[in-house]
Amino acid sequence: MIRHIVLIRHRPDLPASDVAVIEAMFRGLQERLEGFLAYHGGPDVNFEGLDRGYRHGHVLDFADQAARMRYHDDLGHKLLGAHLVAAADGGIDGLLVVDLELPGG
């Protein structure tokens, strides 16, 4: 299984409605793409102060690398990516993306 983690530093002026649109776009891709197993997203609730401004996260689980690539190559993902860059403080510099290969997947 591949766990895809997207952290974002939102622009200070970003309306909450834009965050809702981004989350809906993630859910729409999950509903449509084979092997996109789970989506979870929301604001950071960590109390340690180590967020470095990344105050919102999205966690996506894919059955395997092939499913991850279907997501990556999908036009809906490209549109979502444009929304994320526009929502991030500093554009692409306000995003952090990590993929982890989890055991058993």
GUKOL-628716 format. One line per field, with one value per atom (N, C-alpha, C): residue in three letters; x, y, z; residue number from 1; atom name. Coordinates in steps of 0.2 Angstrom, whole numbers. Atoms other than C-alpha are relative to their C-alpha. Layout:
! residues N
marse <- [ALA / ...]
px <- [X / ...]
py <- [Y / ...]
pz <- [Z / ...]
vexza <- [NUM / ...]
fimar <- [CA / ...]
END
This chain:
! residues 105
marse <- [MET / MET / MET / ILE / ILE / ILE / ARG / ARG / ARG / HIS / HIS / HIS / ILE / ILE / ILE / VAL / VAL / VAL / LEU / LEU / LEU / ILE / ILE / ILE / ARG / ARG / ARG / HIS / HIS / HIS / ARG / ARG / ARG / PRO / PRO / PRO / ASP / ASP / ASP / LEU / LEU / LEU / PRO / PRO / PRO / ALA / ALA / ALA / SER / SER / SER / ASP / ASP / ASP / VAL / VAL / VAL / ALA / ALA / ALA / VAL / VAL / VAL / ILE / ILE / ILE / GLU / GLU / GLU / ALA / ALA / ALA / MET / MET / MET / PHE / PHE / PHE / ARG / ARG / ARG / GLY / GLY / GLY / LEU / LEU / LEU / GLN / GLN / GLN / GLU / GLU / GLU / ARG / ARG / ARG / LEU / LEU / LEU / GLU / GLU / GLU / GLY / GLY / GLY / PHE / PHE / PHE / LEU / LEU / LEU / ALA / ALA / ALA / TYR / TYR / TYR / HIS / HIS / HIS / GLY / GLY / GLY / GLY / GLY / GLY / PRO / PRO / PRO / ASP / ASP / ASP / VAL / VAL / VAL / ASN / ASN / ASN / PHE / PHE / PHE / GLU / GLU / GLU / GLY / GLY / GLY / LEU / LEU / LEU / ASP / ASP / ASP / ARG / ARG / ARG / GLY / GLY / GLY / TYR / TYR / TYR / ARG / ARG / ARG / HIS / HIS / HIS / GLY / GLY / GLY / HIS / HIS / HIS / VAL / VAL / VAL / LEU / LEU / LEU / ASP / ASP / ASP / PHE / PHE / PHE / ALA / ALA / ALA / ASP / ASP / ASP / GLN / GLN / GLN / ALA / ALA / ALA / ALA / ALA / ALA / ARG / ARG / ARG / MET / MET / MET / ARG / ARG / ARG / TYR / TYR / TYR / HIS / HIS / HIS / ASP / ASP / ASP / ASP / ASP / ASP / LEU / LEU / LEU / GLY / GLY / GLY / HIS / HIS / HIS / LYS / LYS / LYS / LEU / LEU / LEU / LEU / LEU / LEU / GLY / GLY / GLY / ALA / ALA / ALA / HIS / HIS / HIS / LEU / LEU / LEU / VAL / VAL / VAL / ALA / ALA / ALA / ALA / ALA / ALA / ALA / ALA / ALA / ASP / ASP / ASP / GLY / GLY / GLY / GLY / GLY / GLY / ILE / ILE / ILE / ASP / ASP / ASP / GLY / GLY / GLY / LEU / LEU / LEU / LEU / LEU / LEU / VAL / VAL / VAL / VAL / VAL / VAL / ASP / ASP / ASP / LEU / LEU / LEU / GLU / GLU / GLU / LEU / LEU / LEU / PRO / PRO / PRO / GLY / GLY / GLY / GLY / GLY / GLY]
px <- [4 / 0 / 4 / -4 / 6 / -4 / 4 / 1 / 3 / -2 / 2 / -2 / 2 / 3 / 2 / 0 / 0 / -1 / 0 / 4 / 0 / 1 / -1 / 0 / 0 / 3 / -5 / 5 / -13 / 2 / -1 / -12 / -5 / 4 / -18 / -7 / 6 / -32 / -5 / 4 / -39 / -7 / 7 / -58 / -1 / 2 / -64 / -3 / 3 / -74 / 5 / -5 / -59 / 3 / -2 / -53 / -5 / 6 / -70 / 0 / 0 / -68 / 6 / -5 / -51 / -1 / 2 / -57 / -5 / 5 / -72 / 4 / -3 / -60 / 4 / -3 / -50 / -5 / 6 / -66 / -2 / 3 / -72 / 5 / -5 / -55 / -1 / 1 / -57 / -6 / 6 / -74 / 0 / 0 / -69 / 6 / -6 / -52 / 1 / -2 / -48 / 6 / -6 / -36 / 1 / 0 / -39 / -4 / 3 / -43 / -3 / 2 / -45 / 2 / -2 / -45 / -2 / 1 / -43 / 3 / -3 / -40 / -3 / 3 / -42 / 6 / -5 / -33 / 4 / -5 / -18 / -2 / 2 / -22 / 6 / -6 / -4 / 1 / -1 / 0 / 8 / -7 / 19 / 4 / -3 / 22 / 5 / -5 / 32 / -3 / 3 / 20 / 3 / -3 / 31 / -4 / 5 / 16 / -5 / 4 / 9 / -6 / 6 / -8 / -6 / 5 / -18 / 3 / -3 / -15 / -5 / 4 / -22 / 4 / -4 / -18 / -5 / 3 / -22 / 3 / -3 / -20 / -2 / 1 / -18 / 2 / -1 / -18 / 7 / -7 / -1 / 2 / -3 / 10 / -4 / 3 / 0 / -7 / 6 / -16 / 3 / -2 / -5 / 2 / -2 / 1 / -7 / 6 / -17 / -3 / 2 / -21 / 5 / -5 / -5 / -2 / 1 / -9 / -7 / 7 / -28 / -1 / 1 / -34 / -3 / 3 / -44 / 6 / -6 / -27 / 3 / -4 / -19 / -4 / 4 / -34 / 0 / -1 / -33 / 7 / -7 / -14 / 0 / 1 / -18 / -3 / 3 / -30 / 4 / -4 / -18 / 6 / -5 / -4 / -3 / 3 / -16 / -2 / 2 / -21 / 6 / -6 / -4 / 4 / -4 / 6 / 7 / -6 / 20 / 0 / 1 / 13 / 3 / -2 / 21 / 5 / -5 / 34 / -4 / 4 / 19 / -3 / 3 / 16 / 6 / -5 / 25 / -3 / 3 / 22 / 5 / -4 / 28 / -4 / 3 / 24 / 4 / -3 / 27 / -3 / 3 / 26 / -1 / 1 / 18 / 0 / -1 / 21 / -7 / 7 / 8 / -3 / 3 / 4 / 3]
py <- [-6 / 0 / 6 / -7 / 18 / 5 / -6 / 32 / 6 / -7 / 49 / 5 / -5 / 63 / 7 / -6 / 81 / 5 / -5 / 95 / 7 / -6 / 113 / 6 / -7 / 131 / 4 / -4 / 140 / 7 / -7 / 158 / 3 / -3 / 169 / 2 / -3 / 176 / -5 / 5 / 159 / -1 / 2 / 157 / -7 / 7 / 142 / -4 / 3 / 138 / -3 / 3 / 135 / -6 / 6 / 122 / -5 / 5 / 113 / -2 / 2 / 113 / -5 / 5 / 105 / -7 / 6 / 92 / -4 / 3 / 88 / -3 / 3 / 86 / -6 / 7 / 73 / -5 / 5 / 64 / -2 / 1 / 65 / -5 / 4 / 57 / -7 / 6 / 43 / -4 / 3 / 39 / -3 / 1 / 38 / -5 / 3 / 30 / -7 / 7 / 11 / 0 / 1 / 7 / 6 / -6 / 24 / -2 / 3 / 16 / 5 / -4 / 30 / 7 / -7 / 49 / 3 / -4 / 59 / 7 / -6 / 77 / 5 / -4 / 91 / 5 / -4 / 104 / -3 / 2 / 101 / 1 / 0 / 97 / -1 / 2 / 94 / 6 / -5 / 103 / 2 / -1 / 102 / 6 / -6 / 117 / -1 / 2 / 108 / 0 / 0 / 111 / 4 / -4 / 124 / 4 / -3 / 132 / -4 / 5 / 117 / -2 / 1 / 118 / -4 / 4 / 107 / -6 / 6 / 89 / -4 / 5 / 76 / -6 / 6 / 58 / -5 / 5 / 46 / -6 / 6 / 28 / -4 / 3 / 18 / -7 / 7 / -1 / -1 / 1 / 0 / 5 / -5 / 10 / 2 / -1 / 7 / 5 / -4 / 15 / 7 / -6 / 29 / 4 / -3 / 32 / 2 / -2 / 32 / 7 / -6 / 46 / 6 / -6 / 56 / 2 / -2 / 55 / 2 / -2 / 59 / 7 / -8 / 76 / 3 / -3 / 78 / 1 / -2 / 77 / 6 / -6 / 90 / 6 / -6 / 102 / 1 / -1 / 98 / 3 / -2 / 101 / 8 / -7 / 118 / 4 / -3 / 122 / 0 / 0 / 117 / 5 / -5 / 128 / 7 / -7 / 143 / 1 / -1 / 140 / 0 / 0 / 138 / 7 / -6 / 152 / -1 / 0 / 155 / -5 / 5 / 143 / -7 / 6 / 127 / -1 / 0 / 131 / -1 / 1 / 130 / -7 / 7 / 112 / -5 / 6 / 96 / -6 / 7 / 79 / -6 / 6 / 62 / -6 / 6 / 45 / -6 / 5 / 30 / -7 / 6 / 12 / -4 / 3 / 3 / -8 / 7 / -15 / -4 / 4 / -28 / 2 / -2 / -18 / -1]
pz <- [0 / 0 / 0 / 0 / -4 / 4 / -3 / 8 / -2 / 3 / 0 / 5 / -5 / 12 / -3 / 2 / 7 / 6 / -5 / 19 / -3 / 3 / 15 / 5 / -4 / 22 / -4 / 4 / 17 / 0 / 0 / 11 / 6 / -6 / 26 / -2 / 3 / 15 / -3 / 4 / 9 / 4 / -3 / 12 / 2 / -2 / 21 / -6 / 5 / 6 / -5 / 4 / -4 / 2 / -3 / 8 / -1 / 1 / 7 / -8 / 7 / -12 / -1 / 0 / -11 / 3 / -3 / 1 / -5 / 5 / -11 / -6 / 5 / -25 / 1 / -2 / -16 / 1 / -1 / -11 / -7 / 6 / -29 / -4 / 3 / -35 / 3 / -4 / -22 / -3 / 2 / -28 / -7 / 7 / -46 / -2 / 2 / -46 / 3 / -2 / -45 / 4 / -5 / -30 / 4 / -5 / -21 / 6 / -5 / -5 / 5 / -6 / 8 / -1 / -1 / 10 / 7 / -6 / 26 / -1 / 0 / 28 / 5 / -5 / 40 / 3 / -3 / 50 / 5 / -5 / 61 / 7 / -7 / 79 / 5 / -4 / 85 / 5 / -5 / 101 / 1 / -1 / 100 / -4 / 3 / 89 / -6 / 5 / 76 / -8 / 6 / 61 / -5 / 5 / 53 / -5 / 4 / 46 / -4 / 4 / 38 / 4 / -5 / 47 / -3 / 2 / 36 / -4 / 3 / 29 / -3 / 4 / 17 / 0 / 0 / 18 / -4 / 5 / 4 / 0 / 1 / 3 / -7 / 6 / -13 / 1 / 0 / -16 / -1 / 2 / -24 / -5 / 4 / -35 / -6 / 7 / -51 / 2 / -2 / -42 / 2 / -1 / -36 / -6 / 7 / -54 / -4 / 3 / -60 / 3 / -3 / -48 / -2 / 3 / -53 / -7 / 7 / -71 / -2 / 2 / -70 / 0 / 1 / -76 / 6 / -6 / -60 / 5 / -5 / -50 / -2 / 2 / -61 / 2 / -2 / -58 / 8 / -8 / -39 / 1 / -1 / -40 / -1 / 1 / -47 / 5 / -6 / -33 / 6 / -6 / -20 / -1 / 1 / -27 / 1 / -1 / -28 / 7 / -7 / -10 / 5 / -5 / -3 / 0 / -1 / 4 / -3 / 4 / -8 / -6 / 5 / -21 / 2 / -1 / -23 / 6 / -6 / -9 / 6 / -6 / 3 / 0 / 0 / -1 / 2 / -2 / 6 / -1 / 2 / -1 / 1 / -2 / 5 / -2 / 1 / -1 / 4 / -4 / 10 / -2 / 1 / 6 / 6 / -6 / 20 / -1 / 0 / 25 / -2 / 2 / 18 / -6 / 6 / 3 / -6]
vexza <- [1 / 1 / 1 / 2 / 2 / 2 / 3 / 3 / 3 / 4 / 4 / 4 / 5 / 5 / 5 / 6 / 6 / 6 / 7 / 7 / 7 / 8 / 8 / 8 / 9 / 9 / 9 / 10 / 10 / 10 / 11 / 11 / 11 / 12 / 12 / 12 / 13 / 13 / 13 / 14 / 14 / 14 / 15 / 15 / 15 / 16 / 16 / 16 / 17 / 17 / 17 / 18 / 18 / 18 / 19 / 19 / 19 / 20 / 20 / 20 / 21 / 21 / 21 / 22 / 22 / 22 / 23 / 23 / 23 / 24 / 24 / 24 / 25 / 25 / 25 / 26 / 26 / 26 / 27 / 27 / 27 / 28 / 28 / 28 / 29 / 29 / 29 / 30 / 30 / 30 / 31 / 31 / 31 / 32 / 32 / 32 / 33 / 33 / 33 / 34 / 34 / 34 / 35 / 35 / 35 / 36 / 36 / 36 / 37 / 37 / 37 / 38 / 38 / 38 / 39 / 39 / 39 / 40 / 40 / 40 / 41 / 41 / 41 / 42 / 42 / 42 / 43 / 43 / 43 / 44 / 44 / 44 / 45 / 45 / 45 / 46 / 46 / 46 / 47 / 47 / 47 / 48 / 48 / 48 / 49 / 49 / 49 / 50 / 50 / 50 / 51 / 51 / 51 / 52 / 52 / 52 / 53 / 53 / 53 / 54 / 54 / 54 / 55 / 55 / 55 / 56 / 56 / 56 / 57 / 57 / 57 / 58 / 58 / 58 / 59 / 59 / 59 / 60 / 60 / 60 / 61 / 61 / 61 / 62 / 62 / 62 / 63 / 63 / 63 / 64 / 64 / 64 / 65 / 65 / 65 / 66 / 66 / 66 / 67 / 67 / 67 / 68 / 68 / 68 / 69 / 69 / 69 / 70 / 70 / 70 / 71 / 71 / 71 / 72 / 72 / 72 / 73 / 73 / 73 / 74 / 74 / 74 / 75 / 75 / 75 / 76 / 76 / 76 / 77 / 77 / 77 / 78 / 78 / 78 / 79 / 79 / 79 / 80 / 80 / 80 / 81 / 81 / 81 / 82 / 82 / 82 / 83 / 83 / 83 / 84 / 84 / 84 / 85 / 85 / 85 / 86 / 86 / 86 / 87 / 87 / 87 / 88 / 88 / 88 / 89 / 89 / 89 / 90 / 90 / 90 / 91 / 91 / 91 / 92 / 92 / 92 / 93 / 93 / 93 / 94 / 94 / 94 / 95 / 95 / 95 / 96 / 96 / 96 / 97 / 97 / 97 / 98 / 98 / 98 / 99 / 99 / 99 / 100 / 100 / 100 / 101 / 101 / 101 / 102 / 102 / 102 / 103 / 103 / 103 / 104 / 104 / 104 / 105 / 105 / 105]
fimar <- [N / CA / C / N / CA / C / N / CA / C / N / CA / C / N / CA / C / N / CA / C / N / CA / C / N / CA / C / N / CA / C / N / CA / C / N / CA / C / N / CA / C / N / CA / C / N / CA / C / N / CA / C / N / CA / C / N / CA / C / N / CA / C / N / CA / C / N / CA / C / N / CA / C / N / CA / C / N / CA / C / N / CA / C / N / CA / C / N / CA / C / N / CA / C / N / CA / C / N / CA / C / N / CA / C / N / CA / C / N / CA / C / N / CA / C / N / CA / C / N / CA / C / N / CA / C / N / CA / C / N / CA / C / N / CA / C / N / CA / C / N / CA / C / N / CA / C / N / CA / C / N / CA / C / N / CA / C / N / CA / C / N / CA / C / N / CA / C / N / CA / C / N / CA / C / N / CA / C / N / CA / C / N / CA / C / N / CA / C / N / CA / C / N / CA / C / N / CA / C / N / CA / C / N / CA / C / N / CA / C / N / CA / C / N / CA / C / N / CA / C / N / CA / C / N / CA / C / N / CA / C / N / CA / C / N / CA / C / N / CA / C / N / CA / C / N / CA / C / N / CA / C / N / CA / C / N / CA / C / N / CA / C / N / CA / C / N / CA / C / N / CA / C / N / CA / C / N / CA / C / N / CA / C / N / CA / C / N / CA / C / N / CA / C / N / CA / C / N / CA / C / N / CA / C / N / CA / C / N / CA / C / N / CA / C / N / CA / C / N / CA / C / N / CA / C / N / CA / C / N / CA / C / N / CA / C / N / CA / C / N / CA / C / N / CA / C / N / CA / C / N / CA / C / N / CA / C / N / CA / C / N / CA / C / N / CA / C]
END
